[in-house]
Amino acid sequence: MPYPYSLEEINKRASADPVAFAGECEAIYSRKVMEAAGMIREISELNNVVFLSGPSGSGKTTTALKICNALENLGIYSTTVSLDKYYIRQPPELAPRTEDGKLDLESPHCLDLKLLNEHFHLLKKGEEVIVPHFSFKLQARDVSKEKPLKLEKGEVVIFEGIHALSDMLCAEHPDAFKLYISARSDIELEGKLLFKRTWTRLLRRVVRDELFRGTGASETLQMWANVRHGEKKYISPFKYKADLLFDSSMAYEVPIMKRFALKALNEVSDGVDRLAELKSIIPALEQFEEISPDVVPADSILREFIGGG
């Protein structure tokens, strides 16, 4: 388990030299990316499929792209494919459901598992596959956006998505490199828990949804309970099967998120689910020194959530 961050140290660094603080945090993140790329390079001659999983708000997409760039610097061609492209819309009578009978949109059965496993086998043999594209706007596959994919020896494809480490995929491909990513560090004040790691991911979701998806914090919080239920059922049980656990949190990010998140969270209406949890996030968030988003590099993982990258 990663060591927790200290609020005292975060606020000290944020006040003294936020630019240097940001640079140091980004450098640590870059070293983690290089570590992952190096491990993937070691197995690339034997297995060309990588599974990258993580819960909502973990930074899967940006990190997968960064690992691809690092592999390219090591002389290895790689590409990423989102498992969302393999989403399928099932008839109501066959669709997965939660214990209370609602559609279970977090279930791996929302993916075309048969086609995915077929593609993994074909890619491993060096054969071409046609990667589908599911349009969530159309709620159907968009044939015009399908793309061919074929890997030469030593080349790599990273399949990223919340279900990438599920036994429904990994059990048939035990030799694939497996990577689990999440914000895994808590923040403490005087040795006591102040800011939970799950709150870091929640802030990322709240800020991104508010800025770019037209979804207010109230709606995001209403969905969060179902998201967390899906994580505990479908994602977390498989994380220790990963070859590498990647902590995507950075010590300077809560001070960056503060200005965006406080405004959104203070506008949440009464009656929203998990309101009690929200009321404990706000006073904790107020204890952080704020850092201007101007110090965040254009290629930072934080730009996935605050924009400007």
Secondary structure, 3 states (H helix, E strand, C coil): CCCCEEHHHHHHHHHHCHHHHHHHHHHHHHHHHHHHHHHHHHHCCCCCEEEEECCCCCCHHHHHHHHHHHHHHCCCCEEEEEHHHHECCCCCCCCCECCCCCECCCCHHHECHHHHHHHHHHHHCCCCEEECCEECCCCEECHHHCEEECCCCCCEEEEECCCCCCHHHHCCCCCCEEEEEECCCCEEECCEEEECHHHHHHHHHHHHHHHHCCCCHHHHHHHHHHHHHHHHHHHHHHHHHCCEEEECCCCCHHHHHHHHHHHHHHCCCCCCCCHHHHHHHHHHHCCCCCCCHHHCCCCCCCHHHHCCC
